[in-house]
Structure formats: structure tokens, C-alpha cells
């Protein structure tokens, strides 16, 4: 897989959304007071916020063909707000295990969760049921989003 930038994967998502008839959320560059609640975890989240907010400035989350990445706010009738899904112990909607306590939920499908693992500082895809193990793990958010776009494209026979 060729490494792409956040800007290029965000642009690709907008094209895929349009092609498949889904709306593309605008970028969000506003101030976010809810960031304080997540930062209280005590984890060093500088890398997380740098990458996540950079993507949100380009496309504030998305919901395309059953794949969602949570934005900083919800649009239309979708509940796609990062802070709704990262509310203390309910972060992964799973039992609060030691493993799930270190995860920030950034998106989902019907069967998968997309997370940032605060302990390993990796962007991961995990099964909703077997959440303790990542089946995909990336050093950057761009790599995770690129993997998601490939799955959407393959499922819809694009390219």
C-alpha cells in the first residue's frame, strides 16, 4: 500500500461519497471545549490530536456505506460525534476492561471498531466482539483511513 497524506485520503473520501450518493461533511476548524474531557485521561495525546484534528479540518467525519469515522459534531440526522462515543467508561460500548480503557473510539462498521490505542499510540481496526486484539494496526491515521477507503472501494467495485 502506497502511503498517502491525510489531505489525499480526505479528498478520496469526498469522491467516493459523491460517487456512492453519500453526503461529504465539511471540514471543521472550530474550537472544541470537549477536548478537555478526553485530555483528563493523563495520556500523551499530542500525536492523536495532531492527526485527528488535521483530518477533521478536511472532512469532519464520514458515514459511507456502513463505514463511519466520527467527527467533532454530527451532521444531518446521523449520530457521528466523537465525544458521544468517548464518554468515560462507555468509550467502546463494551465492558470496561483494562484493554478497552486505553482505546479512543474513532469510528465503526457493523462488525468493527476503529480506535486509537493510547498505550501503543497506534491507529487500529478491531473486531467489536474480540476487542482485545487488533487485526489491523497503523502508525498513522492516514494509513487507517486509506485501508478503510480500499475496503469501501472493493465492496462497491470502484476502480
N, C-alpha and C positions, 0 to 999 in steps of 0.2 A: 504494500500500500504506500503510495507516494504521500509524504506529509504535506498537508495543506495548512493554510493560515485560518484563523477564525473568520477573517473577512471573506475568504473564498468559500468556506463551508456555509456561512450565513447566506451568501449570495446564491449558492447552490440550493439551499433550503427554500429560498423565496421562489426560485424557478420551479422546483418540484411541487411546492404548494400550489402555484398557479396552474401548472400542468394537470394536477390531480383535482383541481377545483376547491382547494382549501384556502382560507384567508391567511395572509402573512402578517404577523403582528409588526407594528412599527418598532423602531429602536426606543429604548428608554434610558435617558441620561439624567433623570431627576435625582434628587437627594432621597435617601432611604433611611428613615429613622429606625426601621425594624432591624437594621444590621446590628444594632447594639445587642439585641437579644441573642443572636447567634454567636456574637463575639464573646459572650459571657462563658462560653464553654472552656475558655482558657487555652484552647489550641491555637497554634500559629496558623492563621488562615489567610495570610497575605497573598500567597500564591493562588489560593482558591478565589479570593475576591478579585484579584487582578484579572484572571482568566474569565471568570463567570460574568463580572460586570462589563468586560470588553465585549463578550458575546451579546449581553443584554442591550448594549448600546447600538448594536447592529440589528438584532431581531429579539424582541422581548418575549422569549419562549416561543414554543410552537406546539401544535397538535395536528399531526399529519398522518392519516391512515393508521390510527391507533398508536402512534409513537408520540410521546409528549416529552418536552423539556420545559420545566416550569420557569415562568418569567417572574418579574418583580411585581406584576399586577395581573389581574385577569381581564380578558377582553371578551366582548360579546357575552354569550351565556356559558362560557367554559369556566371551570374552576381550576385554574392553572397557575396559582400563585405560590411561589417558592416558600413564602413564610407560612402559608396554611399547612404545608406538608412538613415543615421543620419546626414544630411547636413542642419543644421539650422532649419528653419520653415518647411521644407519639410520632417521632420523626419518620419512622419507616412503616408505620401502621402494623408493626409486628411486635411480638413480646420484647420487652426492653432487655436484651441480652448484652453482655459485655461487647460483643462484636457490633451489634446494631447501634449501640450508644456512640460509636466512633464514626457513624455514617451520616452524611448530609444527603438527603434525598433531593435529586435534581430533576428527575423525570421517571417515566414508566411506560410500559406497554401492558397488555392484559396479563402477561406472564413474567415480565422482567421489571427490575428496578434499576435505574441509573443513579449512581451515587458518587460522592466524593468521600473517600476514606481518609479521615483526618489523621489516623495513625500511620498510614503508609504514604499519604499525600499523593494518591493515585485516583484517577477517574475510572470508574468501573461499571460493568454490567453484571447484575446478579439475578439469580432466579428468585422470584417472590417467596417461594417456599424454602428453598435451601439458601437462605440469605447469607449464611456464614462463609460461603465461598464465591469468589468472583470467577466468572467464566471468560470475561474479557477485562483487561486492565491496561490502562494507558497513562503515559507521563503527562499528557496534555488534554485539555478539554477539546481542542480541535480534532485530535485523533479519535476521541469517543464520538463526537458529532459526525465525523467522516464515516465511521463504522455504521452509525445509525442511518445516514443518508444512503449508504450502499445497501442496507437491508430494505429500506423503503423502495429504492430503485429496483432491486431484484424481485421483490414481491409484486411490483407493478410492471415488470418487463420494460423498464425505461433504459435506454441506451443499448 
